[in-house]
Amino acid sequence: MMRLTVRVHPRSAKPRVAWDGSIVDVWVAAPPAEGRANEAVVRMLASWLDVAPSSIRIASGHRSRVKVVEIEGGTLAR
């Protein structure tokens, strides 16, 4: 299992993912309401890491812009 610290940027004009070696920045178009941004983050990370969305779990930071996510089967060989 891999753990990542993720910084979320909701309501972004251009969804994207960037990694600086210590933290993953995820820009999503979804607003931070009713879990929509969290769902978008999971989808973006799943696509970026080429894993199923079901293998990604937000471990902490459900209501924060900085989150810790756990991923089964992903690698950061970028």
NUKOL-664434 format. One record per residue: x, y, z of N, C-alpha, C in turn; chain. Coordinates in nm, 4 decimals. Each point is the difference from the previous one (the first is absolute). Layout:
<sites>
<site <X, Y, Z>, <X, Y, Z>, <X, Y, Z>, 'A'>;
...
</sites>
This chain:
<sites>
<site <0.0842, -0.1176, 0.0000>, <-0.0842, 0.1176, 0.0000>, <0.0890, 0.1243, 0.0000>, 'A'>;
<site <-0.0397, 0.0956, -0.0776>, <0.0727, 0.1253, -0.0111>, <-0.0837, 0.1102, 0.0649>, 'A'>;
<site <0.0655, 0.0887, 0.0737>, <-0.0682, 0.1149, 0.0604>, <0.0562, 0.1273, -0.0620>, 'A'>;
<site <-0.0895, 0.0902, -0.0359>, <0.0401, 0.1272, -0.0599>, <-0.0655, 0.1157, 0.0735>, 'A'>;
<site <0.0727, 0.1096, 0.0093>, <-0.0593, 0.1250, 0.0460>, <-0.0449, 0.0747, -0.1244>, 'A'>;
<site <-0.1254, 0.0416, 0.0009>, <-0.0607, 0.0632, -0.1174>, <-0.0522, 0.1372, 0.0395>, 'A'>;
<site <0.0331, 0.1009, -0.0804>, <-0.0552, 0.1341, 0.0184>, <-0.1014, 0.0225, -0.1114>, 'A'>;
<site <-0.1239, 0.0307, 0.0381>, <-0.1096, 0.0126, -0.0961>, <-0.0263, 0.1471, -0.0304>, 'A'>;
<site <-0.0223, 0.0279, -0.1282>, <-0.0343, 0.1344, -0.0464>, <-0.1370, -0.0094, -0.0679>, 'A'>;
<site <-0.1098, 0.0172, 0.0753>, <-0.1338, -0.0126, -0.0594>, <-0.0349, 0.1199, -0.0875>, 'A'>;
<site <-0.1026, -0.0182, -0.0814>, <-0.0508, 0.1050, -0.0910>, <0.1083, 0.0529, -0.0934>, 'A'>;
<site <0.0824, -0.0873, -0.0486>, <0.1068, 0.0399, -0.0922>, <-0.0502, -0.0030, -0.1434>, 'A'>;
<site <0.0509, 0.0907, -0.0797>, <-0.0413, 0.0069, -0.1401>, <0.0558, -0.1170, -0.0808>, 'A'>;
<site <0.1196, -0.0464, 0.0363>, <0.0639, -0.1077, -0.0755>, <0.0384, -0.1135, 0.0951>, 'A'>;
<site <-0.0753, -0.1104, -0.0002>, <0.0349, -0.1133, 0.0866>, <0.1354, -0.0597, -0.0398>, 'A'>;
<site <0.0850, -0.0256, 0.1001>, <0.1309, -0.0591, -0.0262>, <0.0588, -0.0535, 0.1295>, 'A'>;
<site <0.1086, -0.0748, -0.0133>, <0.0712, -0.0579, 0.1137>, <0.1479, 0.0320, -0.0164>, 'A'>;
<site <0.0649, 0.0406, 0.1082>, <0.1441, 0.0266, -0.0018>, <0.0613, -0.0571, 0.1270>, 'A'>;
<site <0.1215, -0.0517, -0.0123>, <0.0708, -0.0582, 0.1138>, <0.1372, 0.0633, 0.0091>, 'A'>;
<site <0.0363, 0.0521, 0.1186>, <0.1309, 0.0629, 0.0162>, <0.0985, -0.0871, 0.0773>, 'A'>;
<site <-0.0363, -0.1262, 0.0217>, <0.0880, -0.0911, 0.0715>, <-0.0411, -0.0238, 0.1439>, 'A'>;
<site <-0.0780, 0.0926, 0.0573>, <-0.0442, -0.0193, 0.1376>, <-0.1509, 0.0137, 0.0161>, 'A'>;
<site <-0.0621, 0.0779, -0.0836>, <-0.1443, 0.0216, 0.0090>, <-0.0589, -0.0010, -0.1408>, 'A'>;
<site <-0.1204, -0.0522, -0.0116>, <-0.0700, -0.0031, -0.1281>, <-0.1028, 0.1122, 0.0016>, 'A'>;
<site <0.0047, 0.0877, -0.0983>, <-0.1009, 0.1052, -0.0154>, <-0.1017, -0.0474, -0.1019>, 'A'>;
<site <-0.1283, 0.0107, 0.0355>, <-0.1077, -0.0415, -0.0897>, <-0.0957, 0.1170, -0.0162>, 'A'>;
<site <-0.0149, 0.0461, -0.1235>, <-0.0942, 0.1062, -0.0325>, <-0.1244, -0.0654, -0.0588>, 'A'>;
<site <-0.1170, 0.0285, 0.0578>, <-0.1258, -0.0576, -0.0477>, <-0.1015, 0.1114, -0.0221>, 'A'>;
<site <-0.0913, -0.0226, -0.0931>, <-0.1034, 0.0989, -0.0298>, <-0.1120, -0.0019, 0.1031>, 'A'>;
<site <-0.0165, -0.1101, 0.0695>, <-0.1106, -0.0167, 0.0948>, <0.0143, 0.0941, 0.1196>, 'A'>;
<site <-0.1131, 0.0458, 0.0527>, <0.0036, 0.0846, 0.1198>, <0.0216, -0.0851, 0.1256>, 'A'>;
<site <0.0491, 0.0618, 0.1067>, <0.0222, -0.0749, 0.1240>, <-0.1286, -0.0110, 0.0825>, 'A'>;
<site <-0.1017, -0.0575, -0.0577>, <-0.1294, -0.0136, 0.0677>, <-0.0541, -0.1403, -0.0214>, 'A'>;
<site <-0.0569, -0.0564, 0.1041>, <-0.0660, -0.1309, -0.0061>, <0.0920, -0.1101, -0.0531>, 'A'>;
<site <0.1292, 0.0121, 0.0238>, <0.0944, -0.1037, -0.0402>, <0.0331, -0.0037, -0.1481>, 'A'>;
<site <-0.0479, 0.0977, -0.0766>, <0.0242, -0.0023, -0.1451>, <0.1472, 0.0153, -0.0348>, 'A'>;
<site <0.0710, 0.0886, 0.0695>, <0.1429, 0.0166, -0.0281>, <0.0768, -0.1268, 0.0381>, 'A'>;
<site <-0.0374, -0.0639, 0.1104>, <0.0663, -0.1249, 0.0398>, <-0.0192, -0.1078, -0.1056>, 'A'>;
<site <-0.1209, -0.0128, -0.0518>, <-0.0268, -0.0987, -0.1056>, <0.0836, 0.0299, -0.1239>, 'A'>;
<site <0.0094, 0.1279, -0.0356>, <0.0790, 0.0388, -0.1168>, <0.1486, -0.0289, 0.0223>, 'A'>;
<site <0.0484, 0.0227, 0.1210>, <0.1402, -0.0289, 0.0322>, <0.0281, -0.1488, -0.0165>, 'A'>;
<site <-0.0894, -0.0840, 0.0500>, <0.0185, -0.1449, -0.0122>, <0.0041, -0.0406, -0.1469>, 'A'>;
<site <-0.0906, 0.0551, -0.0817>, <-0.0014, -0.0327, -0.1436>, <0.1280, 0.0471, -0.0691>, 'A'>;
<site <0.0446, 0.1219, 0.0320>, <0.1218, 0.0538, -0.0625>, <0.1226, -0.0827, 0.0386>, 'A'>;
<site <0.0128, -0.0330, 0.1280>, <0.1141, -0.0804, 0.0437>, <-0.0034, -0.1390, -0.0619>, 'A'>;
<site <-0.1183, -0.0592, -0.0097>, <-0.0127, -0.1332, -0.0603>, <0.0475, 0.0025, -0.1450>, 'A'>;
<site <-0.0395, 0.1018, -0.0728>, <0.0423, 0.0128, -0.1392>, <0.1508, 0.0241, -0.0085>, 'A'>;
<site <0.0514, 0.0871, 0.0826>, <0.1418, 0.0367, -0.0009>, <0.0889, -0.1178, 0.0366>, 'A'>;
<site <-0.0446, -0.0816, 0.0968>, <0.0787, -0.1148, 0.0461>, <-0.0333, -0.1288, -0.0736>, 'A'>;
<site <-0.1005, 0.0051, -0.0866>, <-0.0451, -0.1168, -0.0759>, <-0.0424, -0.1142, 0.0932>, 'A'>;
<site <-0.0866, 0.0344, 0.0959>, <-0.0590, -0.0982, 0.0917>, <-0.1513, 0.0222, 0.0018>, 'A'>;
<site <-0.0722, -0.0946, 0.0549>, <-0.1451, 0.0133, 0.0128>, <-0.0325, 0.1003, 0.1109>, 'A'>;
<site <-0.1036, 0.0820, -0.0196>, <-0.0395, 0.0930, 0.1064>, <-0.0299, -0.0701, 0.1323>, 'A'>;
<site <-0.0447, -0.1238, -0.0063>, <-0.0313, -0.0735, 0.1232>, <0.1248, -0.0349, 0.0805>, 'A'>;
<site <0.1187, 0.0131, -0.0597>, <0.1233, -0.0298, 0.0726>, <0.0563, 0.1232, 0.0712>, 'A'>;
<site <-0.0711, 0.1127, -0.0090>, <0.0443, 0.1238, 0.0639>, <-0.0963, 0.0345, 0.1127>, 'A'>;
<site <0.0583, 0.0318, 0.1167>, <-0.0807, 0.0346, 0.1167>, <0.0588, 0.1246, 0.0648>, 'A'>;
<site <-0.0851, 0.0965, 0.0318>, <0.0447, 0.1176, 0.0738>, <0.0086, -0.0403, 0.1465>, 'A'>;
<site <0.1228, -0.0039, 0.0534>, <0.0219, -0.0448, 0.1376>, <-0.0252, 0.1116, 0.1009>, 'A'>;
<site <0.0348, 0.1230, -0.0356>, <-0.0255, 0.1135, 0.0882>, <-0.0109, 0.1263, -0.0832>, 'A'>;
<site <-0.0658, 0.1002, 0.0560>, <-0.0159, 0.1273, -0.0690>, <-0.1231, 0.0086, -0.0870>, 'A'>;
<site <-0.1054, -0.0726, 0.0353>, <-0.1225, 0.0003, -0.0804>, <-0.0568, 0.1407, -0.0191>, 'A'>;
<site <0.0201, 0.0870, 0.0964>, <-0.0543, 0.1355, -0.0087>, <0.1102, 0.1051, -0.0072>, 'A'>;
<site <0.1177, -0.0416, -0.0431>, <0.1152, 0.0887, -0.0079>, <0.0562, -0.0023, -0.1417>, 'A'>;
<site <0.0729, 0.1035, -0.0356>, <0.0638, 0.0010, -0.1322>, <0.1242, -0.0878, -0.0035>, 'A'>;
<site <0.0581, -0.0264, 0.1150>, <0.1150, -0.0905, 0.0078>, <-0.0504, -0.1332, 0.0539>, 'A'>;
<site <0.0221, -0.1052, -0.0765>, <-0.0522, -0.1324, 0.0323>, <0.1120, -0.1028, -0.0018>, 'A'>;
<site <-0.0235, -0.1103, 0.0677>, <0.0865, -0.1171, -0.0110>, <-0.0845, -0.1073, -0.0663>, 'A'>;
<site <0.0499, -0.0527, -0.1116>, <-0.0727, -0.1053, -0.0706>, <0.0829, -0.1277, 0.0007>, 'A'>;
<site <-0.0701, -0.1121, 0.0029>, <0.0633, -0.1311, -0.0061>, <-0.0376, -0.0641, -0.1323>, 'A'>;
<site <0.1003, -0.0557, -0.0672>, <-0.0205, -0.0590, -0.1320>, <0.0532, -0.1424, -0.0001>, 'A'>;
<site <-0.0817, -0.0920, -0.0468>, <0.0417, -0.1393, -0.0174>, <0.0467, -0.0178, -0.1445>, 'A'>;
<site <0.1234, -0.0409, -0.0195>, <0.0479, -0.0356, -0.1329>, <0.0513, 0.1125, -0.0868>, 'A'>;
<site <0.0130, 0.1210, 0.0497>, <0.0490, 0.1105, -0.0813>, <0.1484, 0.0236, 0.0199>, 'A'>;
<site <0.0636, 0.0634, -0.0979>, <0.1404, 0.0391, 0.0119>, <0.0148, 0.1428, -0.0491>, 'A'>;
<site <0.1056, 0.0652, 0.0440>, <0.0277, 0.1365, -0.0441>, <0.1206, 0.0040, -0.0926>, 'A'>;
<site <0.0116, -0.0949, -0.0871>, <0.1106, -0.0050, -0.0963>, <-0.0295, 0.0957, -0.1142>, 'A'>;
<site <0.0109, 0.1281, 0.0253>, <-0.0304, 0.1028, -0.0994>, <0.1261, 0.0721, -0.0393>, 'A'>;
</sites>
